[in-house]
Structures are given as structure tokens and as C-alpha cells.
Amino acid sequence: MILVAAIFQEAAMVNFFPALMVPDVLLVVVALWTARIGFEKTWPRAILAGLMLDLIFFWPPGVNIISLVVVSYLVSFLAKRFLISQKGWKFIFLVILTVISTIILHLIYYLVSTTLLLSENYMKMGAESIFSIGIIYKIMANLVILFVVYWPVKKVEDFLSMFNQSVISTKR
């Protein structure tokens, strides 16, 4: 699923969105996973997703790994404290988490790019958008992706958890 989301983000989304508005599909997927199953089970996925993004973007290894793990931890922290059991409020809270995680991700990009004095144009475009109107566009694009991937991620996770439960019950 991580590979599909990474390819979807970098191969398909660039055709539909301008450069500063390309949604962070893997960020949204990692945030959904974290809100649903917790940081303890999501951090290996966040590391793998970050590595995939580093390889696809040709960025220094670790930039996206650190970013996605930090965002995943913060989403888990907020979800454990504020996630509400009613379905309507839960989705509104996921929208708020997506907004917060987008801002945090691009703030980390900015800090890493200024600290390491990186000269890659794409990373600077993503990092500099935190202080411009571009972050609003990025948040809107990520919210669109949240609405698109919420149901498929939920169904895949439910299917895999059902499969995992049946495997565990047959081992006993």
C-alpha cells in the first residue's frame, strides 16, 4: 500500500495539481493509520513511507523518515487525547489532524532545508511554502486526498485485521 501511495503521489498527482499543491498522499495515509491503530503499530510503516519518499524525491535519506515519524507521533498523541467515538466528530477531528500534520510536515521540511543548507529546488519550494499562501493550497489538496483515501484505507485495514485475527485464531 505504501508503494502504491508513493507512486500515486508522484506519478498521478503531479498531473492534476500545480507544483506547490501536489498533495502529500503518504502523509495523509500515515496520519490515518496512526489515528486508527496507534503509533506503536504505525512507526515502521512511517519509516518505510519516508524512505520511499526520500528515494523518489532524491532527497538526503532520513528527511522524510524523520518528518513522517514525528508527524505520526504527534497525531497519535493528539488522537489518544481527543479522538471521539461518534463517527461524525471522528471525521472532523481527522480533518483537523490533517491540517495540523500538513503544517508540521512543511515546518520540518523548512527546518531541515535551512539547517542543512540544501539547494534542491523542489525541497526549497516545499519548505518555503510554509510562510506563504502555498500552505493553504497544500492543506486544501491534502484534505481532498483525505476524502479520497479515507474509505479505501479503512476497508484495507479492516480486511487485513480480519485476516490477521483469523490467522491468530487458527494457530491456537
C-alpha positions in Angstrom: 0.0 0.0 0.0 2.9 2.3 0.7 4.4 1.8 -2.7 1.1 2.4 -4.4 0.5 5.6 -2.4 4.1 6.8 -3.2 3.6 6.1 -6.9 0.2 7.7 -6.9 1.6 10.8 -5.2 4.5 11.3 -7.6 3.2 9.9 -10.8 -0.5 10.8 -10.9 -1.0 13.8 -8.6 1.6 15.9 -10.4 -0.7 15.8 -13.5 -3.7 17.2 -11.6 -2.1 19.7 -9.2 0.4 22.6 -9.6 3.9 22.1 -8.1 3.1 23.7 -4.8 -0.2 22.0 -4.4 0.7 18.4 -5.0 -0.9 16.6 -2.1 1.1 14.6 0.4 -0.7 11.2 -0.1 1.7 9.3 2.2 1.3 11.9 4.9 -2.4 11.5 4.8 -2.2 7.7 4.8 0.3 7.6 7.7 -1.9 10.1 9.7 -5.0 7.9 9.0 -3.1 4.7 10.1 -1.8 6.4 13.2 -5.3 7.7 14.2 -6.8 4.2 13.6 -4.2 1.8 15.0 -1.8 4.0 17.0 1.9 5.0 16.8 3.1 1.7 18.2 2.0 -0.2 15.1 2.4 2.7 12.6 6.0 3.8 13.1 7.6 1.0 10.9 5.2 2.0 8.2 6.1 5.7 8.6 9.8 4.8 8.3 9.2 2.8 5.1 7.0 5.6 3.7 9.6 8.2 4.5 12.3 6.1 2.9 10.2 5.7 -0.3 9.7 9.4 -0.5 13.4 10.1 0.1 14.2 7.7 -2.8 11.5 9.2 -5.1 12.4 12.8 -4.4 16.2 12.1 -4.4 16.5 13.9 -1.1 19.0 13.0 1.6 18.0 9.8 3.3 16.2 10.5 6.5 14.4 13.8 5.8 11.0 12.2 5.1 11.6 9.4 7.6 12.1 11.9 10.5 9.3 14.0 9.2 6.7 11.3 9.0 7.7 9.6 12.2 7.4 12.9 14.1 4.1 13.7 12.5 2.9 10.2 13.3 3.9 10.5 16.9 2.1 13.9 17.2 -1.0 12.6 15.5 -1.0 9.6 17.9 -0.6 11.9 20.9 -3.5 14.1 19.8 -5.7 11.2 18.8 -5.3 9.4 22.1 -6.4 12.5 23.9 -9.1 13.9 21.7 -10.4 11.3 19.4 -14.1 11.0 19.9 -16.1 7.8 19.4 -19.0 9.3 17.4 -18.4 8.9 13.7 -19.2 12.4 12.6 -16.9 14.0 15.1 -14.2 11.5 14.4 -14.0 12.5 10.8 -14.0 16.2 11.7 -11.1 15.5 14.1 -9.3 13.7 11.2 -9.7 16.8 9.1 -8.1 18.9 11.9 -5.3 16.3 12.3 -4.6 16.5 8.5 -4.3 20.3 8.7 -2.0 20.1 11.7 0.1 17.3 10.2 0.5 19.2 6.9 1.7 22.3 8.7 4.1 20.3 10.9 5.5 18.4 7.9 6.3 21.5 6.0 7.7 23.2 9.1 10.1 20.2 9.5 11.0 20.5 5.8 11.8 24.1 6.3 13.9 23.5 9.4 15.8 20.6 7.7 16.4 22.6 4.5 17.7 25.7 6.3 19.8 23.7 8.8 21.5 21.5 6.1 21.6 24.4 3.6 20.0 22.1 0.9 19.9 23.5 -2.6 17.4 21.2 -4.2 14.7 23.3 -5.8 11.8 21.1 -5.1 12.6 20.8 -1.4 13.1 24.6 -1.1 9.7 25.1 -2.9 8.0 22.8 -0.4 9.8 24.3 2.6 9.3 27.9 1.6 5.6 27.4 1.1 5.1 27.2 4.9 5.4 31.0 5.1 3.3 31.8 2.1 -0.2 31.3 0.7 1.1 28.0 -0.7 0.5 26.2 2.7 -3.2 27.0 2.4 -3.3 25.4 -1.1 -1.3 22.4 0.2 -3.8 21.9 3.1 -6.7 22.1 0.7 -5.1 19.5 -1.6 -4.4 17.2 1.4 -8.0 17.5 2.5 -9.1 16.4 -0.9 -6.8 13.4 -0.7 -8.2 12.7 2.8 -11.7 12.5 1.4 -10.5 10.3 -1.4 -8.4 7.8 0.6 -10.3 7.6 3.9 -12.7 4.9 2.8 -10.2 2.7 0.9 -7.6 2.8 3.7 -10.4 1.9 6.2 -11.5 -1.0 4.1 -8.0 -2.3 3.6 -7.2 -2.0 7.3 -10.4 -3.8 8.3 -9.7 -6.6 5.7 -6.1 -7.0 7.0 -7.2 -7.0 10.6 -9.9 -9.6 9.9 -7.3 -11.8 8.1 -4.8 -11.3 11.0 -7.5 -12.3 13.5 -8.3 -15.5 11.6 -4.6 -16.4 11.3 -4.2 -15.9 15.1 -7.3 -18.0 15.9 -6.2 -20.9 13.7 -2.8 -21.0 15.4 -4.4 -21.8 18.8 
